[in-house]
Structure formats: C-alpha cells, structure tokens
C-alpha cells in the first residue's frame, strides 16, 4: 500500500472546508434592532458576493432572541450583529460554539473594540464601514482570524504606543474607570449597560464601587469630580 502523501490539514483549512453551504458560500446571520440597517447590510453582502463569491445571508433578526434562535436552527458560520445585541447573547457561545461573531458598533475608540471582545466577538467594525470592508471581515472571521475596522487601527496603535498619563483615579479598575467616564457624560445605568454589554445590575454594582472608592455621596458628585479631572466628552455647563 502506497503511503498517503497528502499534506495534513491545518486548523484554518479544516474550518474553511466546514464553513460553507452547498453553494460554497460562507453562511451569515445579520442581526440589528434597525430593520432598514439589516436590509442594507444584506443587500451590500449580496452585491459583494455577486462580484467575488463566498457569502450567503441565510437569516436576519431584529432582536437578540431571534438571533439566538436562528443561530441554533441554521448554524451559520458568522453572526454579524450590533454590539449592544451581542451583550445579550451570553448563551450563544455555549449553545453555538462554532458560530463566529462579528460586532458592529458606533464607538470608534478603544472602548468599542474591547467591549466587543468581552462580549465574545471575533471582530469589530464601525457601522459606517463599506460593503467591501464588511465582506472582507466576514471572510476573515470565518477563517478564524480576529479583525477590526481599518479606521480603528491608527487609534488602537496610538493607544498602545503612546505613554499614558497617570490616571486621576488610580484606585479604580479599568472597568470602573469606564463606568466613571460614562457617569461624567450623564448616562444612566441602562445606557451604560447597553454600551458596555453588561447587565444593568452589574453596572449598578460598579457604580456603587466607584462611589465608595471616591468617597462620593452621589453619582452626581462623582460625575462632577470626573469632569473636573477631564473625563467625559459631552458638553457640560460650567458650575458657579
């Protein structure tokens, strides 16, 4: 018997062989709470697939429950979903471990990318990304790579290579610092939970820890102190 001289399959090649439907396309579920945006993404991917094969949108969803049901039923290779929606899909990795997740968000800073990774995503794109960039990211994620939008690269690189100034609140953890920044912007617990893909109860606990560490009597006082230290991005009235 002649020895089998075929090269061993790499993990990436195995994934590629199992990630397509009968037509050879990567299967994708698109999920966002704005139906028009979902339809726009589906049309864009369909157009890209017509030009350069490989992507088939097999389902769309407008809430996290529908997205989970579709992933369980259809077993797509990639779930392309709004970042806030991914935060509510905590059981997806357990029930559909083979599904790769690609997040879409509006935050063009480090917070959006890190929030996506914490939510279990394998990539993060800005919602203004073009069809070609989205299609390329879907293909890369399906092959097992971690991706983020080209517009984010300079910001993340600058963040990693620029020496960071000493935090005015060194006693806070990174997560508590993120919470405090949003308190400085006047965001509610529910808004913070959506942005950081956390449960509202978890945010409430973090806020309590921040107030305790800062010895602040209220979230308003903590927010004002954060503002005085340069945190926050929303305009604020000058105190008199």
ROSEMI-325093 format. One line per field, with one value per residue (C-alpha): z, y, x; residue in three letters; residue number from 1. Coordinates in Angstrom, 2 decimals. Layout:
ROSEMI-325093
Z = (Z  ...)
Y = (Y  ...)
X = (X  ...)
residu = (Ala  ...)
num = (NUM  ...)
end
This chain:
ROSEMI-325093
Z = (0.00  -1.02  1.82  1.92  0.92  1.12  3.37  6.78  7.06  9.04  11.52  9.19  6.23  8.26  9.26  5.65  4.48  7.01  6.85  3.55  2.39  -0.60  -2.97  -1.34  0.34  3.91  5.74  7.72  10.02  10.29  13.47  14.39  16.01  12.98  10.15  7.47  8.54  8.46  4.94  3.88  5.18  3.47  0.15  0.46  1.15  -1.70  -4.04  -2.84  -3.21  -6.81  -7.54  -5.51  -4.40  -0.98  1.26  1.74  4.22  5.45  8.02  9.60  13.07  14.77  18.39  20.40  20.90  17.17  16.53  19.01  17.55  14.04  15.09  16.86  13.90  10.98  12.45  10.38  10.17  11.16  13.19  12.13  14.90  16.63  19.57  22.10  20.88  21.34  25.01  25.43  23.71  26.61  25.92  22.23  22.78  24.87  22.54  19.24  19.89  16.18  15.29  14.86  15.96  14.23  16.03  14.50  16.60  16.55  19.06  17.11  20.16  22.18  24.31  21.41  20.40  23.94  24.65  21.55  22.66  26.14  24.56  22.79  19.34  16.99  15.29  15.43  12.64  12.66  11.35  8.63  7.10  3.39  1.78  0.70  4.21  5.82  3.34  3.86  7.64  7.38  5.35  7.76  10.85  9.22  8.72  12.41  12.40  14.72  12.83  13.44  11.03  9.22  10.71  14.19  13.50  13.85  17.09  18.67  17.55  19.00  22.23  22.53  21.64  23.40  27.08  29.10  31.61  35.21  35.96  38.27  39.91  40.34  42.80  40.15  37.97  34.19  34.16  36.98  35.06  32.01  34.21  35.68  32.20  31.31  34.57  33.60  30.39  32.35  31.13  33.03  34.26  31.40  28.80  30.30  30.31  26.60  25.66  27.63  27.03  30.74  32.81  34.46  37.86  37.13  36.22  39.42  41.42  39.59  40.22  43.92  43.99  42.24  44.74  47.64  46.33  45.57  48.85  46.72  48.31  44.97  41.31  40.51  42.77  41.20  37.72  38.58  40.01  36.88  34.75  36.75  36.07  32.32  31.82  29.68  26.17  26.28  26.70  30.27  31.88  33.91  37.63  39.52)
Y = (0.00  3.37  5.86  8.78  11.78  14.33  17.29  17.41  19.77  22.90  24.15  27.06  24.70  22.42  25.44  26.60  23.18  23.15  26.79  26.83  25.89  23.65  26.51  27.03  30.30  31.40  31.43  34.56  35.72  39.51  40.96  44.57  46.31  48.59  46.63  49.09  48.71  44.91  45.09  47.42  45.02  42.07  43.92  45.02  41.49  40.13  42.67  41.77  38.05  38.63  40.27  37.96  34.74  33.44  34.94  33.93  35.70  32.83  34.79  38.18  39.16  42.38  41.28  39.07  36.23  35.88  36.00  33.19  31.06  31.50  30.56  27.44  26.42  27.39  27.06  29.90  30.34  34.02  36.12  39.77  41.71  45.05  45.27  46.01  42.95  40.71  41.65  39.98  36.78  35.33  31.79  31.86  30.69  27.79  26.73  27.51  27.34  27.06  30.37  33.19  36.61  39.91  43.03  46.30  49.47  53.25  53.70  54.44  54.27  51.54  51.03  49.71  47.19  45.95  45.73  43.59  41.22  40.95  40.08  37.17  38.75  37.79  41.17  44.72  47.09  50.59  50.84  53.20  50.52  49.94  46.72  45.56  46.02  44.18  41.31  41.03  40.99  38.26  36.10  36.69  35.93  32.77  31.65  32.03  35.45  38.38  41.61  45.23  48.01  49.84  53.14  51.80  50.67  54.09  54.85  51.50  51.65  55.14  53.96  51.08  53.07  56.39  56.61  57.05  59.86  58.85  58.30  60.88  57.96  55.25  53.28  52.35  49.27  49.67  48.75  51.19  53.89  53.17  53.46  56.76  58.19  57.50  58.93  62.09  62.14  61.87  58.42  56.28  52.76  51.35  53.36  52.30  48.66  48.81  50.48  48.10  44.96  44.43  43.63  46.67  45.04  44.68  48.36  49.26  47.31  49.01  52.44  51.60  50.57  53.79  55.93  54.04  54.34  58.04  58.68  60.41  60.93  60.57  59.75  63.45  64.31  61.54  62.80  66.38  65.22  63.18  66.22  68.34  65.68  65.87  62.80  62.78  64.01  65.61  69.40  70.42  73.66  75.47  75.32  78.60)
X = (0.00  1.38  1.76  -0.67  1.43  -1.35  -0.41  -2.05  -4.99  -4.30  -6.95  -7.71  -8.20  -10.48  -12.55  -12.72  -13.92  -16.77  -17.81  -19.69  -23.16  -23.88  -23.03  -19.65  -20.63  -19.93  -23.25  -24.13  -26.93  -27.32  -28.84  -29.63  -32.59  -33.00  -34.69  -33.57  -29.96  -30.28  -31.69  -28.89  -26.24  -27.91  -28.09  -24.46  -23.24  -25.34  -23.76  -20.26  -20.98  -22.04  -18.69  -16.46  -18.08  -18.39  -21.08  -24.72  -27.02  -29.19  -31.21  -31.86  -33.04  -34.12  -33.67  -31.34  -33.84  -34.49  -30.75  -30.16  -32.98  -31.62  -28.10  -29.36  -31.52  -29.28  -25.76  -24.30  -20.56  -20.77  -23.18  -22.88  -24.61  -24.96  -22.56  -25.31  -27.21  -24.17  -24.12  -27.50  -26.36  -24.42  -25.63  -24.70  -21.12  -22.37  -25.19  -23.46  -19.71  -18.88  -20.54  -18.04  -19.29  -18.52  -19.75  -20.91  -20.84  -20.69  -17.86  -14.67  -12.41  -10.77  -13.89  -15.95  -13.30  -12.64  -16.38  -16.78  -14.04  -15.53  -18.88  -17.21  -16.89  -14.08  -14.04  -15.37  -16.37  -17.80  -21.34  -20.14  -17.90  -18.34  -19.62  -16.16  -14.73  -17.65  -17.40  -13.63  -14.12  -16.76  -14.39  -11.51  -13.59  -14.93  -11.32  -10.59  -8.96  -9.68  -10.34  -11.18  -12.08  -9.32  -10.45  -9.78  -6.21  -4.48  -6.33  -5.55  -1.92  -1.58  -3.16  -0.69  2.42  1.77  2.76  -0.40  -0.76  -1.25  -4.92  -6.50  -8.32  -5.64  -7.74  -10.30  -10.16  -10.29  -13.96  -14.76  -12.90  -15.07  -18.16  -16.97  -16.33  -19.93  -21.20  -19.32  -21.35  -24.58  -25.50  -27.99  -27.26  -29.34  -27.39  -24.07  -25.21  -26.05  -22.77  -20.56  -22.65  -23.30  -26.35  -27.93  -27.42  -23.70  -23.47  -25.29  -22.70  -19.83  -21.34  -21.63  -17.96  -16.93  -18.84  -17.29  -13.73  -14.13  -15.97  -18.58  -22.02  -23.84  -23.32  -23.76  -20.83  -18.73  -19.64  -18.65  -15.32  -14.71  -15.50  -13.08  -10.41  -11.01  -13.19  -16.30  -16.99  -20.43  -20.70  -21.35  -22.47  -19.85  -20.51  -20.83)
residu = (Unk  Unk  Unk  Unk  Unk  Unk  Unk  Unk  Unk  Unk  Unk  Unk  Unk  Unk  Unk  Unk  Unk  Unk  Unk  Unk  Unk  Unk  Unk  Unk  Unk  Unk  Unk  Unk  Unk  Unk  Unk  Unk  Unk  Unk  Unk  Unk  Unk  Unk  Unk  Unk  Unk  Unk  Unk  Unk  Unk  Unk  Unk  Unk  Unk  Unk  Unk  Unk  Unk  Unk  Unk  Unk  Unk  Unk  Unk  Unk  Unk  Unk  Unk  Unk  Unk  Unk  Unk  Unk  Unk  Unk  Unk  Unk  Unk  Unk  Unk  Unk  Unk  Unk  Unk  Unk  Unk  Unk  Unk  Unk  Unk  Unk  Unk  Unk  Unk  Unk  Unk  Unk  Unk  Unk  Unk  Unk  Unk  Unk  Unk  Unk  Unk  Unk  Unk  Unk  Unk  Unk  Unk  Unk  Unk  Unk  Unk  Unk  Unk  Unk  Unk  Unk  Unk  Unk  Unk  Unk  Unk  Unk  Unk  Unk  Unk  Unk  Unk  Unk  Unk  Unk  Unk  Unk  Unk  Unk  Unk  Unk  Unk  Unk  Unk  Unk  Unk  Unk  Unk  Unk  Unk  Unk  Unk  Unk  Unk  Unk  Unk  Unk  Unk  Unk  Unk  Unk  Unk  Unk  Unk  Unk  Unk  Unk  Unk  Unk  Unk  Unk  Unk  Unk  Unk  Unk  Unk  Unk  Unk  Unk  Unk  Unk  Unk  Unk  Unk  Unk  Unk  Unk  Unk  Unk  Unk  Unk  Unk  Unk  Unk  Unk  Unk  Unk  Unk  Unk  Unk  Unk  Unk  Unk  Unk  Unk  Unk  Unk  Unk  Unk  Unk  Unk  Unk  Unk  Unk  Unk  Unk  Unk  Unk  Unk  Unk  Unk  Unk  Unk  Unk  Unk  Unk  Unk  Unk  Unk  Unk  Unk  Unk  Unk  Unk  Unk  Unk  Unk  Unk  Unk  Unk  Unk  Unk  Unk  Unk  Unk)
num = (1  2  3  4  5  6  7  8  9  10  11  12  13  14  15  16  17  18  19  20  21  22  23  24  25  26  27  28  29  30  31  32  33  34  35  36  37  38  39  40  41  42  43  44  45  46  47  48  49  50  51  52  53  54  55  56  57  58  59  60  61  62  63  64  65  66  67  68  69  70  71  72  73  74  75  76  77  78  79  80  81  82  83  84  85  86  87  88  89  90  91  92  93  94  95  96  97  98  99  100  101  102  103  104  105  106  107  108  109  110  111  112  113  114  115  116  117  118  119  120  121  122  123  124  125  126  127  128  129  130  131  132  133  134  135  136  137  138  139  140  141  142  143  144  145  146  147  148  149  150  151  152  153  154  155  156  157  158  159  160  161  162  163  164  165  166  167  168  169  170  171  172  173  174  175  176  177  178  179  180  181  182  183  184  185  186  187  188  189  190  191  192  193  194  195  196  197  198  199  200  201  202  203  204  205  206  207  208  209  210  211  212  213  214  215  216  217  218  219  220  221  222  223  224  225  226  227  228  229  230  231  232  233  234  235  236  237  238  239  240)
end
